[in-house]
Amino acid sequence: MKSNKYITKQKVLFYIKFIIIFSTISIVFANISLGASTPKLVNTLEKAFESIESWLIKLATPIAAIAVGSGLFMQKFSFGDEEKIRTGKKLVKTSLVSYAFILAIDLVLSAIQSLI
């Protein structure tokens, strides 16, 4: 039976991870509380990502509409072929779920940005 007196390798790794995470969080909060300004590169990257995000939202709407339309046309003009009907339904479902996921990501990012 093992004795509890000895420090195991797992405990040591846990303590090291805890110290690293705690020190990282402390440094981040210290920089925020001291009013450290953001570097120019960070501002440039932030603007670039905002631009990419807006383009993705602008492109996602017509792409989702085209995918839903083609899925509906595939169902309509399947002429009784079960495989085409299933493929059309799957295309409509996946395109609507993907579009909803993109909008949800935009909503979450907007909420996070408003908190910062």
Backbone torsions as a table, in degrees:
resi	resn	phi	psi	omega
1	MET	NA	138.2	-179.4
2	LYS	-78.2	146.0	177.0
3	SER	-92.0	146.1	180.0
4	ASN	-81.1	-2.2	-178.9
5	LYS	-71.4	-28.3	-174.3
6	TYR	-87.9	143.7	176.2
7	ILE	-88.2	123.5	-178.3
8	THR	-85.7	166.7	179.2
9	LYS	-63.2	-35.5	179.3
10	GLN	-65.0	-39.9	178.3
11	LYS	-65.4	-40.7	179.4
12	VAL	-63.0	-45.3	178.7
13	LEU	-63.2	-38.5	177.9
14	PHE	-62.9	-44.1	179.9
15	TYR	-65.2	-38.8	178.7
16	ILE	-65.0	-44.4	177.9
17	LYS	-62.2	-42.1	180.0
18	PHE	-62.2	-42.8	-179.9
19	ILE	-65.4	-41.8	179.5
20	ILE	-64.7	-46.1	-179.7
21	ILE	-65.0	-44.5	-179.5
22	PHE	-63.1	-42.0	-179.7
23	SER	-68.8	-36.7	177.2
24	THR	-63.8	-46.4	178.7
25	ILE	-62.9	-40.3	179.3
26	SER	-62.8	-42.9	179.4
27	ILE	-64.3	-42.9	-179.9
28	VAL	-62.4	-47.7	-179.4
29	PHE	-68.5	-31.0	177.2
30	ALA	-66.8	-41.4	178.2
31	ASN	-65.7	-38.6	179.5
32	ILE	-68.1	-44.8	-176.7
33	SER	-70.9	-26.9	179.6
34	LEU	-82.7	-4.6	177.3
35	GLY	76.5	33.7	178.8
36	ALA	-66.4	132.9	-178.5
37	SER	-81.2	156.3	-180.0
38	THR	-82.7	141.8	179.4
39	PRO	-67.1	161.5	-178.1
40	LYS	-63.1	-38.3	179.8
41	LEU	-62.5	-39.8	179.4
42	VAL	-65.2	-42.3	177.7
43	ASN	-63.0	-40.8	178.9
44	THR	-64.6	-44.2	178.7
45	LEU	-65.3	-37.6	179.0
46	GLU	-63.4	-43.6	177.7
47	LYS	-64.9	-38.1	179.0
48	ALA	-64.6	-43.0	179.3
49	PHE	-67.6	-35.8	176.1
50	GLU	-64.8	-38.9	177.6
51	SER	-65.0	-44.2	178.7
52	ILE	-62.9	-41.2	179.5
53	GLU	-62.4	-43.4	-179.9
54	SER	-65.6	-37.6	177.4
55	TRP	-66.3	-39.2	178.7
56	LEU	-63.8	-40.7	178.2
57	ILE	-65.8	-41.5	179.5
58	LYS	-65.8	-34.4	179.8
59	LEU	-82.3	-27.8	-174.9
60	ALA	-67.4	-35.2	-177.3
61	THR	-64.5	-53.6	179.0
62	PRO	-67.2	-32.1	178.5
63	ILE	-65.9	-41.7	177.6
64	ALA	-65.4	-39.0	178.5
65	ALA	-64.2	-41.8	178.4
66	ILE	-64.9	-41.9	-179.9
67	ALA	-65.2	-42.7	178.4
68	VAL	-65.5	-43.0	179.3
69	GLY	-62.6	-43.3	-179.9
70	SER	-68.4	-34.0	175.6
71	GLY	-65.6	-41.2	177.6
72	LEU	-67.1	-41.1	176.7
73	PHE	-64.6	-36.4	178.4
74	MET	-63.6	-39.9	177.1
75	GLN	-67.5	-43.7	-175.6
76	LYS	-65.4	-42.5	-175.4
77	PHE	-102.6	32.0	179.0
78	SER	-81.1	-19.3	-179.6
79	PHE	53.7	41.9	174.1
80	GLY	86.7	0.6	179.5
81	ASP	-76.2	115.2	-175.7
82	GLU	-62.0	-37.6	-178.4
83	GLU	-64.5	-41.3	179.6
84	LYS	-69.4	-35.1	177.4
85	ILE	-65.0	-45.6	178.2
86	ARG	-62.8	-41.6	179.3
87	THR	-64.5	-40.8	178.3
88	GLY	-63.8	-43.8	177.9
89	LYS	-63.1	-41.9	179.6
90	LYS	-64.3	-39.4	178.9
91	LEU	-64.7	-42.5	178.9
92	VAL	-64.3	-46.9	-179.0
93	LYS	-61.9	-48.4	-176.6
94	THR	-67.3	-35.4	179.2
95	SER	-69.5	-39.1	177.6
96	LEU	-67.9	-40.1	178.4
97	VAL	-66.3	-41.0	179.4
98	SER	-64.9	-41.6	179.0
99	TYR	-65.7	-41.0	177.1
100	ALA	-63.7	-37.4	178.0
101	PHE	-64.9	-42.3	178.5
102	ILE	-63.5	-42.8	178.3
103	LEU	-66.5	-35.7	178.3
104	ALA	-67.5	-39.4	177.4
105	ILE	-63.3	-41.6	177.8
106	ASP	-62.6	-39.9	178.7
107	LEU	-64.8	-43.7	179.6
108	VAL	-65.1	-43.8	178.9
109	LEU	-63.5	-38.2	177.1
110	SER	-65.5	-39.3	179.0
111	ALA	-66.5	-42.4	178.5
112	ILE	-64.6	-41.8	-179.8
113	GLN	-64.9	-35.0	178.9
114	SER	-70.0	-27.2	178.5
115	LEU	-76.8	-28.1	-177.9
116	ILE	-84.8	NA	NA
